[in-house]
Amino acid sequence: MAPGKLSEPAKRYHRLTPQQASGCLLAHALRLPAKTDLPAQADLPALSWPKGQRLSADHCQALIARGVEQVAVIRPDPGDLGEDEAVQRLLPGLTHPSLEWRSAPGGRLNAHARHRGLLLVNAAAVHRLNQHSEALGLATLAPERLVEAGTLIASLKVVPFVVPAAVIDTARAGLENDTRPANEGQHSPLLRVAAFVPRPIALIQTQLAQTKASVLDKTEAVMRQRLSRLDCHVLACQRLPHQHEALCEALADCQTPLVLLMGASAVCDRGDLIPSVIEAVGGQIEHFGMPVDPGNLLVLARRARPGQSDQRLIILPGCARSPQDNGTDIVLQRELSQAPLDGAFLMSLGVGGLLKESAERGQAREP
């Protein structure tokens, strides 16, 4: 969908006499009191019509009988669609099995999550839809948010009472183009809720002589709680000396699909102890660091496993010891919902990536 508006929208607002207004839509709600003092004719009851009411010949006669000289209306042009019909035409480009779209009054469709999971938004496609015409407005919750079943996650509104059919048809074509699979096996819907997929997880913590057992205990408890919110559980926990040989042996034996590594000290370089151990056992460091604070020092890695899917390894930043939301939560939500997770995604997190300060971090942002 090409960005920008098709053309300057025509103005359809008019003030017309009741004799001219048949077939038009009320621009504003209209309420008129009853008339009981009319000579030689029956009393006229009160009128209450909502905005958007299409005026029939009978409506117009009722206005004339009450002495109304002008009424504010929207007069459709040939080829215009009403707001409800217009929004329904866009529905085929919005659907996804994880969403339930419900019609609402006033040219609106609301999307609700069918199940619990991570909200994923094709932001570029949303922007293009909204930039296509001022007649269309799609609002969503912030992406990367954990939502429950039934949560309202998006609302699409046709803004005016009527809109040219051409605007809606080109918008629908643009939606279909934006959400068409880029190649076989890939699909980028406008919105979807990715369910969390339980899997075995190992948590390996390294320790120095001065590391307190209470710190390791708390870290394990916090990680269990964090993962339980994502419908997953730690299968195995290990505590090892912060040494190359011990960690090599543990990783060589570990076959869980996801391994979380919490070092006794934060990783400062790709050549630091834990990244070098991952490489020593055949793994690959995919990305070091991300523009999320707290969470800057997280490391993504991967290791091939013959005859099985690759093993994901994540070196956790020190803030992962805190139950407070941090970059760890963003990454785990992404990994456990099987949404794409790579260096490019991590580097896209800078806008909005400055999170609340964590008391557990080793060095504050500001002295």
N, C-alpha and C positions, 0 to 999 in steps of 0.2 A: 504494500500500500504506500503510495508516494506521500511523503509528509506534506502538510500544508492544506489549506482549504480549497475546495473545488472552485468556488466563486463567492462573491459577496451575496449572502442570502437575501432574497426578496422580502420586503416588509408586507405582512399580511394583516396587520392590525388596522381596523377601520372603526369609525363611528358612523353607523348607518341608521336610517329610519327603520322601524319595524317592518314596513312594506318591502324594504330591500334586504332584510336580514335572513330570510328563509334559507336554510342549508348552511348557514354559518355557525361558528362555535362561539359560545360566550367567552369573552376574554377574562371576565371576573365573575365571581359568584354574584347572584342577583337575588335580593330579598325585597319584597314589596308587601306592605301591610294590607290587610283586608279593607275593602271599601263597602261601607254599609249605608252611606248617605246619598246613594244615587237615585235621582227622581225617575220614576216610571220604568225602572228595570231592577232585576234581582241583584242582591248583594254579590260582590265579587270576593272570593276567598283570598287569603294571603298566598303569595308566591314565594317559593324558595328553590332556586335552581343553582346547581354547582357550576363552577368554572369548567369550561370544556363541554358544557351541554350543547348538543346540536339542536338548533332551533328549527322546529317544524312550522308548517303554516298555522297550526293551532297555537303554538307558542307565540307566534307573531301577532295573531288575532287577540290573544290575551293581553299583550303589551299595548296594542292599539286601544282596547277597551279601557285600559287604565290610564290612558292619556300619555303614555311614554313617547317622547318625541325622538330620542336617539338611544342607541344601545352600543356598547363597546364589544366588538366581535373580531374573530379571526376568520378571514374569508379564504378558504383553500383555493389554490390554483389547480388547473387540470394536471393530473399526474401526481398529485400530493397523496401521501399516506397519512392516516391518523396515527397518533403516537403508539397506540397498542399494536396495531398491525405492523408498524415499522419495527418495533423492538422484537416482535416475534420472527420477523424475517431474518434477524441476525442470529437467532438461537442456534441454527446448525453449525455455525463457526465457533460456538462457545462450549459445546458439550464435551464432557469427559466422564468416564465411569465413576470417578471419585467425587463428582459434583452432582447436586440436585438443583436445577434452576427452577425457580417458582415465579409465576407471574404475580405482579402487584399492580394496584391501580395507578393510573397516570403514566403509562408508557414505561414501565419499569420491570426489570427482571432481577431477581435476587438469587445468588448462588450460595448454597449451604454445603458443608462438608458431609459426605456420606459416612465417613469413618474418621477415626483419630489418625493424626499424622502431621507431616511437615508441609506447610503451604509453599508451593513453588510457583513463581510468577514469571511469565515471559514478558519482562518489563518493556523490551523494545517494541513488541507487538501491541502492548497496552498503550504505549505512547503514540504509536502510529494510528491506532484507532481514534484516540482522543484528538489527535492533530488533524485527522481527516476532515472533520466538520465540527463546528461549534454546536451542531444539533445533537451530538453524541457525547455522553459522559460516562466513562467506566471508572469506578473507584474500587480499590481493593484494600484489604489489610496489608500491612507491611510483609514482604516476603521473608522466608526463613523463620516463620513463626509456627510454633506447635499449636495445633488447633484440635478441638474435640469434635466428635460427631455432632452434627446439627449446627455448628457455628456458622454464622453469616460471614462469608469471606469476601464477597464482592457484590456490587450493585451497578447495573447498567441502566441508564436513564436516557430516553429520547427527550431532549430538553423542551422544544416547542410543541404545540398541539399538533402541528402537521409538519411534514418534511418531504421534499421531493423524493420520489421513488429511486431516482438515479443516485442520490446520495447514499441511500441504504444499500442498493445493489452493489455499488463499487466498494462500500465498506465491507460488505459480506465477502466479496471476492478477495479483498485484501486480507481479511481474517483467514480465509481458506488458504491463501498463499503463504501467510506467515506461519501457520501451524501445520503445513504439509511436511511430511518426513523429509529431512534433508537427504538421506539415503537410507537404504534398507536397514531396519533395526533402530533407527533414530526417529524420535518424534518430539516436537516441542509445542505442546498445547499451550493455549493462552494462560490457563490456570489448571493446577491439579493439586491434589493432596496425596503425598507419598506416604504410604503406611510404613511403620517401622517393622523391620524383619528381624525377629530374634535369631541370635546365632551365638555359638560359644565364644567367650571372650576371656583372655588372660590378662591379668594385671601384674606386672613385674616392677618391684621397687628396689632400687639399690640404696645401700646405706654405708656411711662412714662410721668410724669408731664413736664419734660424738653424736651420731643421729639418735634421737630419742625414740623409743618404741611407741610412745604416745602419738608422735607425729605420723608414724607409719599407720598406726591404728586408725587415726582420724582420716587419713588420706583414703584408706580402704573403705571406711564407712561412707565418706562423701561420694566416692566413685560408685559404690553400690547404689546409693540413693539417686545419683545423677542418671545412671543407666536404667534404673527401674522406671523412671519417668518416660523412658524411651522403649518400654516393654522388653528390655533386655536385662540380663543378669551376668555378673562375673562368675565364670565357671571355676577358675583357678587363680589363686594369689600366691606370689612368691616374693621372698625377701632375700636379696643377695648382696654380697660385698660389692662396692663400687669398683670392680676390677674387671679387666679385659677378659681374662680366662673364664671366670665364673659366669659372666654374662654371655660369652660365646657358647658355653656349654648349655646354658638354659635356653637360649634362642634356638640352638641346633635341635633341641629336643621338643620345642614347643610347636604344635601343629594346629592350634586354634586359628580360625579364619581372621581374627582380629586380636592384635597384641597391643596393649597399652603399656608404655614404659615411663616410669617416673624416676628420674635420676636424683641422687642425693644432692647434686648441684645442677643448676640450669645449664643447658647446652649453650655454648658461646660460639661454635664454629662447626662447619661440616666435618672437620677433622677431630672433633672432640670425641670422648670415649664412646658414648652410646652410638652415634652415627658410624664411627669406624667399626664397631662390633657388628652392626647391621650389614655393612659392606663385607666384612670378613666372613659372614655366614651366607653370602650370596645375595644379599638384599641390595636395593638401590634407593638412595635418597632422592626423592622426587622434588621436595621443596623445603627450604629452611626459612622459617619466619613468616609472619603475616601482619598486615596493617590493622590489627585489632588489639586494643589495649584495655584491660589485661589480656594477655595471650600471645604477645609478639614472638615468643621463642618456641612456639610449637613447630614440630618437624613431621612432615609426611614421608613415609617410606613404603616400599613394597618388596615382597620376595616371591619369586616364582616357586611353585610346588608341583613337581611332576605328577601328572594325572589328576590334579586338583586345581581349583581356582587359586589365583594369587593370594598370598597372605598380606593383609594390610597391617602395617606397623605405624603407630603414632607415638612420637616422643612428646610427652605432655609438658607444658610450661608449669612453673611453680604455682601459678594461680589456680591450677586444677585441684590443689589441696583445699580450696575454699568452696563452700556450697554456693557462693554467689555466682551469678551468671558471668561467664567470660568466654573467650575465644574457643575454649575446649567444648563448650556446649554447642556452638555453631557447627564445629567440625563433626562432633559425634552425631548430631541430628542428621547431618548430611550423609555421613557414612552409613548409619543404621537405617536410613530410609532408602538406601541404594540410589540416591541422587548423584549426579556427576560430582566428583571431588578430585580436584587437581590443583596445581599451582596457579593456573589462570583464575580459578574460582577464588582461591585465597587472596590473590592480589586485587580482586574486585571488591573486597569488603571494607575498603578504607572509608567510604562515605557512610557515616553512622557507626564506624568501628571504634569510636572512643566511648568505652563503657564506664560504668561506675567503678571508682577505685576500689581495689580489694585490700583488705587489711593484711592478708597473708603474703602479699608480694614482698620480695626482698628489698626492693628499692622503690621509694615513692616517686611519682612523676615530678613532683616539685618538693624542694627541701622545706 
